[in-house]
Amino acid sequence: MGQWGLQSSATAGTALAFTQQGQDVLRIACLRSPAGLYVASDRLPPSAGAARLQIGERVFTLTASATAEPRFSATAPSPPALTAALMSGEPVRLMAGSRSLAPLPAPDGKLAAAFSIACRATADG
């Protein structure tokens, strides 16, 4: 099974990453410049169009990036409800077109809180 971890970069921002055997199953990041939400997965192929990050009953719409990367990535403006969703203890799922990740366990409350604080710091400045 995988695990959630918190990763930080002075230039890119902060990421909450679910990894399994060294591979990013799901990465949720608060970007610094431009400020926003970035989601990526090594388990889904690149695609264009709409994608959704679902945490419990909350759904966040993303715009998938058609890039040369061998993995799926998408962006969105930073959603204010993301913090509450991550702290809810509900499973996390990423859907892109007809493909989706199996629901992942919720991140630990302490990790979700640390991610939330880092995201606020990124947004503030």
BADREN-572686 format. One record per residue (C-alpha): z, x, y; residue in one letter; residue number from 1. Coordinates in steps of 0.05 Angstrom, whole numbers, plus 5000, padded with zeros to 4 digits. Each point is the difference from the previous one (the first is absolute). Layout:
<nodes>
+------+------+------+------+-----+
:   zz :   xx :   yy : type : seq :
+------+------+------+------+-----+
:    Z :    X :    Y :    A : NUM :
...
+------+------+------+------+-----+
</nodes>
This chain:
<nodes>
+------+------+------+------+-----+
:   zz :   xx :   yy : type : seq :
+------+------+------+------+-----+
: 5000 : 5000 : 5000 :    M :   1 :
: 4991 : 5022 : 5072 :    G :   2 :
: 5047 : 5005 : 5059 :    Q :   3 :
: 5001 : 4988 : 5074 :    W :   4 :
: 5010 : 5058 : 5048 :    G :   5 :
: 4998 : 5013 : 5075 :    L :   6 :
: 4953 : 5052 : 5029 :    Q :   7 :
: 4995 : 5021 : 5072 :    S :   8 :
: 4950 : 5040 : 5041 :    S :   9 :
: 5008 : 5022 : 5072 :    A :  10 :
: 4927 : 4984 : 5013 :    T :  11 :
: 4982 : 4942 : 4954 :    A :  12 :
: 5064 : 4958 : 4997 :    G :  13 :
: 5045 : 4974 : 4946 :    T :  14 :
: 4980 : 4974 : 4931 :    A :  15 :
: 5035 : 4959 : 4947 :    L :  16 :
: 4965 : 5022 : 4936 :    A :  17 :
: 5004 : 4974 : 4929 :    F :  18 :
: 4978 : 5058 : 4956 :    T :  19 :
: 4990 : 5006 : 4925 :    Q :  20 :
: 4985 : 5066 : 4966 :    Q :  21 :
: 4984 : 5032 : 5067 :    G :  22 :
: 4949 : 4947 : 5020 :    Q :  23 :
: 5007 : 4952 : 5059 :    D :  24 :
: 5001 : 4931 : 4969 :    V :  25 :
: 5014 : 4971 : 5069 :    L :  26 :
: 5012 : 5032 : 5068 :    R :  27 :
: 5023 : 4959 : 5059 :    I :  28 :
: 5002 : 5040 : 5065 :    A :  29 :
: 5016 : 4990 : 5073 :    C :  30 :
: 4948 : 5042 : 5037 :    L :  31 :
: 5016 : 5035 : 5065 :    R :  32 :
: 4933 : 5006 : 5034 :    S :  33 :
: 4972 : 4950 : 5005 :    P :  34 :
: 5062 : 4960 : 4982 :    A :  35 :
: 4990 : 4953 : 4942 :    G :  36 :
: 5008 : 4986 : 4926 :    L :  37 :
: 4963 : 5040 : 4947 :    Y :  38 :
: 4999 : 4981 : 4927 :    V :  39 :
: 4968 : 5042 : 4944 :    A :  40 :
: 4997 : 5002 : 4925 :    S :  41 :
: 4972 : 5050 : 4950 :    D :  42 :
: 4996 : 4943 : 4950 :    R :  43 :
: 4947 : 4959 : 5037 :    L :  44 :
: 4929 : 5022 : 5017 :    P :  45 :
: 4977 : 5003 : 5072 :    P :  46 :
: 4973 : 4934 : 5026 :    S :  47 :
: 4983 : 4966 : 5065 :    A :  48 :
: 5023 : 4934 : 5027 :    G :  49 :
: 5066 : 4964 : 4998 :    A :  50 :
: 5061 : 5020 : 4960 :    A :  51 :
: 5070 : 4973 : 4995 :    R :  52 :
: 5069 : 5031 : 4992 :    L :  53 :
: 5047 : 4949 : 4970 :    Q :  54 :
: 5075 : 5008 : 4999 :    I :  55 :
: 5032 : 4940 : 4968 :    G :  56 :
: 4970 : 4939 : 5035 :    E :  57 :
: 4980 : 5039 : 5063 :    R :  58 :
: 4927 : 5021 : 5004 :    V :  59 :
: 4974 : 5052 : 5049 :    F :  60 :
: 4924 : 5003 : 5012 :    T :  61 :
: 4969 : 5069 : 5002 :    L :  62 :
: 4931 : 5027 : 5015 :    T :  63 :
: 4975 : 5044 : 4944 :    A :  64 :
: 4967 : 5066 : 5019 :    S :  65 :
: 4934 : 5018 : 4968 :    A :  66 :
: 5011 : 5075 : 4999 :    T :  67 :
: 4979 : 5060 : 4960 :    A :  68 :
: 5070 : 5004 : 4971 :    E :  69 :
: 5003 : 4986 : 4925 :    P :  70 :
: 5056 : 4950 : 5011 :    R :  71 :
: 5012 : 4934 : 5035 :    F :  72 :
: 5027 : 5000 : 5071 :    S :  73 :
: 5009 : 4947 : 5053 :    A :  74 :
: 5031 : 4991 : 5069 :    T :  75 :
: 5029 : 4946 : 5044 :    A :  76 :
: 5040 : 4993 : 5063 :    P :  77 :
: 5074 : 5011 : 4985 :    S :  78 :
: 5027 : 4932 : 4976 :    P :  79 :
: 5069 : 4984 : 5028 :    P :  80 :
: 5020 : 4963 : 4936 :    A :  81 :
: 4987 : 5061 : 4955 :    L :  82 :
: 5071 : 5026 : 5006 :    T :  83 :
: 5032 : 4935 : 4979 :    A :  84 :
: 4950 : 4993 : 4943 :    A :  85 :
: 5015 : 5070 : 4973 :    L :  86 :
: 5075 : 4988 : 5005 :    M :  87 :
: 4995 : 4934 : 4963 :    S :  88 :
: 5002 : 5031 : 4931 :    G :  89 :
: 4936 : 4964 : 4981 :    E :  90 :
: 4944 : 5032 : 4959 :    P :  91 :
: 4942 : 5034 : 5036 :    V :  92 :
: 4926 : 4990 : 4983 :    R :  93 :
: 4935 : 5025 : 5030 :    L :  94 :
: 4936 : 4958 : 4992 :    M :  95 :
: 4930 : 5022 : 5019 :    A :  96 :
: 4942 : 4955 : 4983 :    G :  97 :
: 5006 : 4980 : 4927 :    S :  98 :
: 5044 : 5060 : 4983 :    R :  99 :
: 5075 : 5006 : 5008 :    S : 100 :
: 5059 : 5042 : 4981 :    L : 101 :
: 5050 : 4970 : 4953 :    A : 102 :
: 5063 : 4981 : 5038 :    P : 103 :
: 5043 : 5060 : 5015 :    L : 104 :
: 5075 : 4997 : 5004 :    P : 105 :
: 5030 : 4994 : 5069 :    A : 106 :
: 5021 : 5064 : 5034 :    P : 107 :
: 5073 : 5017 : 5001 :    D : 108 :
: 5035 : 4968 : 5060 :    G : 109 :
: 5021 : 5069 : 5028 :    K : 110 :
: 4928 : 5025 : 4996 :    L : 111 :
: 4973 : 4936 : 5032 :    A : 112 :
: 5051 : 5006 : 5057 :    A : 113 :
: 4983 : 5074 : 5012 :    A : 114 :
: 4926 : 4983 : 5001 :    F : 115 :
: 5013 : 4943 : 5049 :    S : 116 :
: 5039 : 5046 : 5046 :    I : 117 :
: 4946 : 5053 : 4997 :    A : 118 :
: 4946 : 4948 : 5015 :    C : 119 :
: 5039 : 4975 : 5060 :    R : 120 :
: 5006 : 5071 : 5026 :    A : 121 :
: 4925 : 5009 : 4991 :    T : 122 :
: 4985 : 4936 : 5038 :    A : 123 :
: 5048 : 5018 : 5056 :    D : 124 :
: 4971 : 5065 : 5013 :    G : 125 :
+------+------+------+------+-----+
</nodes>
